[in-house]
């Protein structure tokens, strides 16, 4: 049922309760108290509140990763250096990642490789492991990385022959959903099968990944990320696309369907209901694009509109809706399930919102109240080549120590940064690896940010050339 203005007003009051509006240089951010501990109540010798985070970043003599004092990193995989069990190179362009508890104290990481187009165009595509290939022409896929006690690392192919595998998402039953951010049909760009789907990969059981099958019920479009509501069974999905901007989706399972390992691949292509979000403000007015929001704490009511043709063979899904039918978002990116809802990213929006431009947002969707709330808003980063500002949030995770950790994919310097519940941001890492020139330096984006199951290690990737890192240090609550 569509939300009435009366219903929306009541839900807005509830959803907005407890949100503080605070700012930092180049950023405005809040993370809800249910998510994070406070800043720890720590004060200096003068009684002033301590700054959040772990202090300034210390340059790395090896020229790879600047971290706060007391922190250290380890390279887990590196394209062109480490190898799979088959002897082939670790594939390039690391992207979305999740960590799972393995047997006998091991950690299993599933790592997407965002490789678009035909595999002949890449030096290090995902190898075509026998029985694990969807389209032998496509370069992308994901690998499973096992970090064993004592530091030994093993890596193998989870799925191959997919395209532009981006953020993805973990399931409540400990599998990985890898998303294709590319919707080429068979016959285009050398592809032999249709693309634009979500695939399930089981890090615990290699046999379960044989004969890959797309979850067509989730629709065919430029998928970015996905999360599953563990109570209701809904899937929430983001679309990173433009012309027009992408959509925020919800998939409702068919009556009687029960989630579990391998069950998504049994669904019919038209199973369940795929819908796109339509937002209204407190006055009942339609919101055409999430980029219009300019203050943290902004709350919109959400209606869900049925997708006419989810397989989109002639018209892309996002173009199937008339103006005023759905709400769009500039670069809908990473997503993480926590606090009974979905945190999801809209990246920078300057052209969409002249006069109120920003360099990124994080929203929280509350399925009980059917609302979205703006929890993080990054102001325009005036000098991306200087330390102190952030732009272009992409992959995100929820920290076991409180708040959000965000991977930056913007201009200039590239960071991992945190956002506390009191609305303050702080740096966690900076990529020092210059893949440009001395005259025109270039730093690749961070991706795949996630914590180990025990919370002691933060994993993240530098996308190019493809480096997976494990960061450890004196983590503490409130950061």
QUIUR-V768821 format. One record per backbone hydrogen bond with DSSP energy under -0.5 kcal/mol. NH is the residue of the N-H (numbers start at 1). CO is the residue of the C=O. If there is no record, write none. Layout:
# QUIUR-V768821
nh=[NH NH]
co=[CO CO]
This chain:
# QUIUR-V768821
nh=[8 9 10 11 12 13 14 15 16 17 17 19 20 22 24 27 28 29 29 30 35 36 42 44 47 50 54 58 59 61 63 66 67 68 69 71 72 74 76 76 77 79 80 81 82 84 85 87 90 92 93 93 94 95 96 98 100 102 105 106 107 108 109 110 111 111 112 112 113 114 115 116 119 121 122 126 129 132 134 135 138 139 140 140 141 142 143 144 145 146 146 147 147 148 148 151 154 156 158 159 160 161 162 164 165 166 166 168 169 171 174 176 177 178 178 180 181 181 182 187 188 191 195 199 201 203 208 209 210 211 215 216 218 219 220 221 221 223 223 224 226 227 229 230 233 235 236 237 238 239 240 241 246 246 248 249 249 250 251 252 252 253 257 263 264 266 267 271 273 275 276 277 278 279 280 281 284 287 288 290 292 293 297 298 300 301 302 303 305 307 312 319 320 325 327 328 329 331 331 332 332 333 333 334 336 338 338 341 342 343 343 344 345 346 347 347 349 354 356 358 359 361 362 363 364 365 366 366 367 367 370 371 372 373 374 375 375 376 377 378 379 379 382 386 389 392 393 394 394 397 399 402 404 405 406 407 408 408 409 413 416 417 418 419 420 421 423 426 428 429 430 431 432 432 433 434 435 435 436 437 444 446 447 450 452 455 458 459 459 460 461 462 463 463 467 468 469 470 471 472 475 478 479 479]
co=[4 5 6 7 8 9 10 11 12 13 14 16 18 20 27 24 377 22 423 375 32 32 39 48 44 42 427 67 57 59 60 430 58 428 56 68 472 470 74 468 468 466 90 78 78 88 155 84 82 124 463 465 463 112 166 110 108 106 102 103 147 100 145 98 109 143 96 110 141 93 113 114 137 118 119 139 127 129 160 161 135 117 115 162 113 159 111 156 109 144 154 107 145 146 152 148 146 144 142 142 132 140 140 115 113 164 179 224 177 175 171 201 169 176 199 197 164 179 180 191 185 188 184 178 176 201 205 206 207 131 198 214 215 216 310 196 219 180 221 238 168 236 234 228 229 251 227 249 225 247 222 239 241 329 327 237 247 275 235 250 273 251 254 260 260 263 264 268 252 250 305 248 303 287 301 285 281 279 286 328 289 290 374 295 372 280 370 278 276 274 309 316 317 322 277 288 246 241 329 239 329 331 345 394 343 336 341 338 365 336 341 363 334 361 330 331 358 351 353 349 378 346 376 344 373 342 364 371 340 365 366 366 300 364 298 362 373 362 28 360 26 377 380 383 386 359 359 395 407 405 403 399 419 397 417 395 406 415 392 384 429 406 426 404 424 37 420 418 416 416 66 414 64 430 64 432 433 442 442 440 433 408 461 459 457 452 471 450 457 469 447 467 445 461 462 77 460 74 458 72 473 401 401 476]
